[in-house]
Amino acid sequence: MTTTPQSQRPEHAPGDANVPAEVGADASADIVGGPSDASGARPALPVTLADIEEAREMLRDVIVPTPLDHSRALGRVTGATVHLKCENLQRAGSFKVRGAYVRMAKLSDEEKARGVVAASAGNHAQGVALAASKLGIKARIFMPLGVALPKLQATRDHGAEVVLHGNNVDEALTEAQRYAEEVGAVFIHPFDNADVVAGQGTIGLEILEQAPDVDTLVMGIGGGGLLAGVAVAVKELARRQGRHINIIGVQAENAAAYPPSLAADALVPLETVSTIADGIAVGKPGQIPFQIIRELVDAVVTVSEDAIANALVFLLERSKMVVEPAGGVGVAALLEGKLAELGIQSKHTVVLLSGGNIDPMLMLKVIQSGLAAAGRYLTVKMSLQDRPGELSTISRIIAETDANVTRVDHTRIGGSLGMGDVTITIDMETRGLDHSEQVLGRLRAAGYQPQVDQDQPRADR
């Protein structure tokens, strides 16, 4: 799924805008940008290149410039030079500290004294906690009850007070906003704030310095702060150089609020959001990021849960990178051929790995799901006659195909089983989809009827 390419929309240089610096989650106006003026041009954008350059100076002693890693494996897949921008190696494990620090550093002394409040299940929480510790500001972070223990502990380790509330991020967010209004603390929005967008945009400056000949950038989108900030920086610098750089956003297909919003030219909330990429599981775009993205971003594509899991396994094996699901959606888009679908023939692509804060238990599930999606983990069920030698025969056939059996379940009782029949379930490791089909073919040629178990580990189950 893609949006209308930006090349078919009017282009505007970033400029100043008469819009509020921050838009709350309950803003009444969902139509963004306002009416065009008499010339037909849209209002100027709320974040400028100058804002991002100012943000960079503020961050100079706070963040680390993250490296570009050359991915030859992705290059072979795409036919282009591909680099990975490793924000998973940033302080606090993601890009979020950039925007959080810039937002909080600009608070007045009186606002800083009142403290800050935020809500998050992970990356934003750690970014705010780290920024608060650097600035000497008291921070209270609301996190849902089911938050992963490593993310909870990391947030506390940065010195923030953590309050567990609600069963999801939306409930924690509502409580955080209520508390901020009650005590007068400053609420730090994760993406719908001009200073936050400017902070995230500093990544764009780094990319162009590290890879000046890049022609395509690919990154994930949740609320849109990261993509919007990078787009402002990269598009304006490219305009000054007289060239075009493609900027492609990627969303999980079960949490894709931007495609319908861009199509409607208005913020369209999703009824439900369900994805392993919790870092971009946002049901409604931010008003400020949306205003920028609709003007500057070339396209938005979506990827499946299995594609995300496969990308994380690919990064572990081929790049030795630990990346969370939200951070791997850009790689998923390349592996799925999304640039080719858009008609983009890139010579030099940079993919942003936005974060690496993944819970070990989720990583285990994702690895299993990724292996299954790549055809490297196969579960089959077969009905057999209950007689000596049957299991030995099946084991021999599987061994001859070089598959590795990891588990066998043997059942004599079941509603569909006749007298003298058994059902066996076999888990095995294979080398890919072609190898899995080879194993199934050999079993069928021997007279068996293997059924692939649809309940084997998958990212969307």
KAWO-V777262 format. One record per backbone hydrogen bond with DSSP energy under -1.0 kcal/mol. CO is the residue of the C=O (numbers start at 1). NH is the residue of the N-H. If there is no record, write none. Layout:
CO|NH / CO|NH
This chain:
5|8 / 6|9 / 17|19 / 21|194 / 24|27 / 30|267 / 37|40 / 41|37 / 48|52 / 49|53 / 50|54 / 51|55 / 52|56 / 53|57 / 54|58 / 55|59 / 59|62 / 59|63 / 67|86 / 69|84 / 71|75 / 72|76 / 73|77 / 74|78 / 75|79 / 81|349 / 82|71 / 83|351 / 84|69 / 85|87 / 85|353 / 86|89 / 87|90 / 90|93 / 93|356 / 95|98 / 96|100 / 97|101 / 98|102 / 99|103 / 100|104 / 101|105 / 102|106 / 104|107 / 108|112 / 109|113 / 112|115 / 115|186 / 116|140 / 117|188 / 118|142 / 122|126 / 123|127 / 124|128 / 125|129 / 126|130 / 127|131 / 128|132 / 129|133 / 130|134 / 131|135 / 132|136 / 132|137 / 138|116 / 139|161 / 140|118 / 141|163 / 142|120 / 143|165 / 144|147 / 148|152 / 149|153 / 150|154 / 151|155 / 152|156 / 153|157 / 154|158 / 155|160 / 156|159 / 161|141 / 163|143 / 166|145 / 168|172 / 169|173 / 170|174 / 171|175 / 172|176 / 173|177 / 174|178 / 175|179 / 176|180 / 177|181 / 178|182 / 179|183 / 180|184 / 186|117 / 191|193 / 192|23 / 193|197 / 194|198 / 195|199 / 196|200 / 197|201 / 199|202 / 200|203 / 201|204 / 202|206 / 203|207 / 204|208 / 205|209 / 206|210 / 207|211 / 211|214 / 215|246 / 216|350 / 217|248 / 218|352 / 219|250 / 223|286 / 224|228 / 225|229 / 226|230 / 227|231 / 228|232 / 229|233 / 230|234 / 231|235 / 232|236 / 233|237 / 234|238 / 235|239 / 236|240 / 237|241 / 238|243 / 246|217 / 247|298 / 247|299 / 248|219 / 249|301 / 250|221 / 251|303 / 252|255 / 254|274 / 257|261 / 258|262 / 259|263 / 260|264 / 261|265 / 261|266 / 276|278 / 277|280 / 278|281 / 280|282 / 283|270 / 286|290 / 287|291 / 288|292 / 289|293 / 290|294 / 292|296 / 293|297 / 298|6 / 299|249 / 301|251 / 303|253 / 304|308 / 305|309 / 306|310 / 307|311 / 308|312 / 309|313 / 310|314 / 311|315 / 312|316 / 313|317 / 314|318 / 315|319 / 315|321 / 325|328 / 328|332 / 329|333 / 330|334 / 331|335 / 332|336 / 333|338 / 334|337 / 337|341 / 338|342 / 339|344 / 340|343 / 347|81 / 348|215 / 348|216 / 349|83 / 350|218 / 351|85 / 353|87 / 354|95 / 355|324 / 356|358 / 359|363 / 360|364 / 361|365 / 362|366 / 363|367 / 364|368 / 365|369 / 366|370 / 367|371 / 368|372 / 369|373 / 370|374 / 371|376 / 372|375 / 375|432 / 376|430 / 378|428 / 379|453 / 380|426 / 381|451 / 382|424 / 384|422 / 385|387 / 387|390 / 389|393 / 390|394 / 391|395 / 392|396 / 393|397 / 394|398 / 395|399 / 396|400 / 398|403 / 399|402 / 404|429 / 407|427 / 409|425 / 411|423 / 414|417 / 418|421 / 420|386 / 422|384 / 423|411 / 424|382 / 425|409 / 426|380 / 427|406 / 427|407 / 428|378 / 429|404 / 432|436 / 433|437 / 434|438 / 435|439 / 436|440 / 437|441 / 438|442 / 439|443 / 440|444 / 441|445 / 442|446 / 443|448 / 444|447 / 451|381 / 453|456 / 458|461
